[in-house]
């Protein structure tokens, strides 16, 4: 600590109020905001967190958490939960899968969310004769509810770490804790993509087999891409377990296209000399996650599959456990995922047969939608 800077600090006595104001935004019952302390300082005070450290004489590369706790001004100690929260948040936002998959994020009130549910039926176009009345199709509207979940975990920080390890080094390990928290959110999203968010399974993903069970070919993936593209989905993202990913990435069509694309050699969109106009992905993002079943892979249109709903942003709380000389830190957030369109993702199961048991469901029958009746 730089005692001279601390003694002349103009921010002493202000930190607690700043933190409380920032926390009130996060806990706002009407509109909770996932705001960082750094963002709050820049927006409300036009200063940076590093400027606050400099003003107080704190050097994060040298000083420890204990150095902050032992400062005479108790207000400064309120920096500690913000330091911990920011490290966790950096880990939480570090290479998550969900941020690449969701169509949108939305802040909501409470633990129960009511979502609109639209059904298109009998809306196929028909030719209309001169002076003839235009026929009406139907769109039915319903509602579905989504229950949000609290995700959290605690970690114990020994006194030795608090007393002797610099703030910057502690932050590195806390980021890893945040990464694991992010894995849990990814797992919740994947479960929703597979099973839907309804207890009766009404929003579960369509499960599609392959031509020869347990023998994946490029044509099996291409079949799903073509069907989804015809419906209006852009299936340019896949999620699978490690074994499934290796099986897919080892297909000749993927190995011979250095762009990571979905086509045989000849350039994106060209298959065997044919320039395919119905859009299939020229390249595909592939994510690997351990919660995916061994024989299954998700094929997703990120613009139409799932929305993330947030009720409570990242909340960090701490307590001292004297009996074993540790500082316990608990991180929680309340979130959930809701399906947008059921056909915005497809679950390809390589153990099932496409022709006999698991073809496309009726609601993915695009031929009927494209048909124009001539009376």
Secondary structure, DSSP 4 states (H G I P E B T S, - for coil): --HHHHHT-SSTTTHHHHHHHHHHHHT-SSS-----HHHHIIIIIS--HHHHHHHHT--TTT-BHHHHHTSS-GGGGGHHHHHHHHHHHHHHTSS-SHHHH-SEEEE-SSSEEEEEEEEEES---B---TTPPPP--EEEEEEEEEE-EEEEEEEEEEHHHHHHSBHHHHHHHHHHHHHHHHHHHHHHHHHHHHH-SSTTSTTPPEEEEESSTT---HHHHHHHHHHHHHHT----EEEE-HHHHHHHHTSHHHHT-TT--SS-SSSTTEETTEE--S---SS-EEEE-TTS-TTEEEEE-TTTSEEEEEEEEEEEEEEEEGGGTEEEEEEEEEEEEEES-GGGEEEEEEEEETTTT----GGG-HHHHH--B--
